[in-house]
Amino acid sequence: MTVLRVLVAKPGLDGHDKGAKVVARALRDAGMEVVYMGLRNSPAKIAVTAVQEDVDVVGLSVLSGAHLSLSSKVLAALRESGGDDIPVVVGGTIPPADVPRLIELGVAAVVPTSTPLESVVSAVRAAASS
Amino acid sequence: MDRTPEHRTASGLPIEPSYGPESGRDLDRIGSPGEFPYTRGVHRDMYRGRLWTMRQYSGFGSPEATNERYRFLLDQGQTGLSVAFDLPSQIGYDSDDPDGEEEVGRVGVPIDTLADMEIVFDGIPLDRVSTSFTINGTAAIMLAMYLVVAERQGVPQEKVTGTIQNDILKEYVSRGTWIFPPDPSLRLIVDTIEYCAERVPRFNPVSIAGAHFRDAGATAVQELAFTIADGITYVERCVARGMDVELIGSRLSFFFYTHMDFFEEIAKYRAGRRIWARIMKERFGATDPRAMMFRAGVVCGGSSLTAEQPQNNIVRVAYEAMASVLGGVQSIFTAAWDEALTLPSQETAELALRTQQVLALETGVPSVADPLGGSWYVEELTDRFEAAVLTIVDRIDELGGMVACIESGWVQSEIGQRAYEDQHDLESGRRPVVGVNRHAREEPPPTVEFYETPPEEVERQRERLRRVRAERDDGRVRAALDALAATAESTDNMMPALLECVRAYCTVGEMTATMRSVFGDFQQPLVV
């Protein structure tokens, strides 16, 4: 079985990175390779890094409420960078009503803040194999 | 009811079934209220002399809405204002900057120029109200704006009271509103401390915050230890500038979260006062009692609140507020019960304030200084807490101090590890939380609502910014920004140059970009 490579990044200005870091540790403990990009990444930088690092999944963490706009910008940037086959998983404070909206935008899976770590790991695995 | 199998505090300190007279016998270590080492409080008569300040955090979408909320809160008997800024204002972007377009007005008020700050404080007399600003990266700019608003009201600088958080070190670790690298950021902080010491003596130019470590997942012990280590760094930098240690010490205050472990939180404030008093006296040679006093403001709520069964948060906040008072803190912010779900309404914000008023006026708790002093358990826990904190502070000294520990990512990693363990404890039920992993009931997943700034308010903000840019004196703006760049290159205090920029209606984005061109950007260590 090949080792999954996952990019974990925070787009936008929001600095709450506890969730992103906890998830990054959980993915590592589950045997994945994690590229952690830290805070305040532009959609373009996330897309370019995802392609360069040849990751299987991009994980975005957004707690500011700007998840719809930021996710759609990252998806667009991935298309422009030739990374449109890389699935995107979005975590953070996501109101239930926005989950179908994110899926419609092209997000592979949504893992809101109360999701157990095991389910986050499964969602990333499922996204990678879809 | 099932109980925690292991008996430890939330930070992991062991707890015995009961305590007896073998604990808390060293009366010199404990001292008396108002006396060194201040274990029992910084005032002899504590809340008899003066109640704690009831300070509610607010900031809404636009300068106009913020002003309206402030007038309401002052009418309700609140005694101090607290300002929350939106993210672009915290990181130095103007409201029309594409990098911050999703965030204008979202988590607080947008401030682009002096014109916005004038609206926020319109009709609020700055010689009679004290204001606390949760601001770090752009703290010196916001302080300059507040001082110019006071100036225009005819209030001299020496009468202005309040606090700016201005604690950049914890931003590198947990909240992320850093702009410049640590060295120039620390220089700006020392500039504000020095300027306030000389010109604005009633203003607290730095509030050293542990609360954000807590939000990132730190235990209460780590929260206090990292905060003390940050405090040591600020004092060292001020001393290196040649400032008088007595003056520096008297200007500092601290800021924490009070969470749910009742006695541990009380022990935290008692231990914090004792540790800080010793550090100021023994490490820095302070002799004036005011320079040794650990004055703390606290927030009750934050990550101790749950989105599930959210009204349980009313009870949590009430216990946390009582622990804070028994711990002898100087100001309290009680979060609204719906904070984990949305921006508080007027009604829930009022209930949060009433929680403190009931505690202050009906329970009798504030009548006696340090009512738990001499409790065998509380004294023992205070001792253990102190020892655990000092172990971490010593380790940071060995690793070269807090700046080195932040640049290497050590602090971030220590907190990240604890946050990860805590998530497992929560999911496995080792840490019980009512409504989440105990006594949960079938309910639809909690709905989190974000405050969406009405588009017309964002547009009005951008329109005001355009108008200010069009109407201001461009020559004065250019000269002020050039002088700011020149001052940044020198070792002079930055505050006079910032004050002139503010008076010239330079924008927050322009001032930040000018300083960034000299200071550079912080390179974040990418550790989890």
Interface residues (C-beta under 8 A of the other chain):
Chain A: V8 G12 L13 D14 G15 H16 D17 K18 A20 K21 V22 A24 R25 A26 R28 V34 Y36 M37 G38 L39 R40 S42 S64 G65 A66 S69 L70 T93 I94 P95 P96 A97 P112 S114 P116 L117 E118
Chain B: L87 P88 I91 Y93 D99 G100 E102 E103 R106 V107 E171 S174 R175 G176 T177 D215 A216 G217 A307 E308 Q412 G416 Q417 A419 Y420 Q423 H424 E427 P444 P445 P446 T447 V448 E449 F450 Y451 E452 Q524 L526 V527 V528
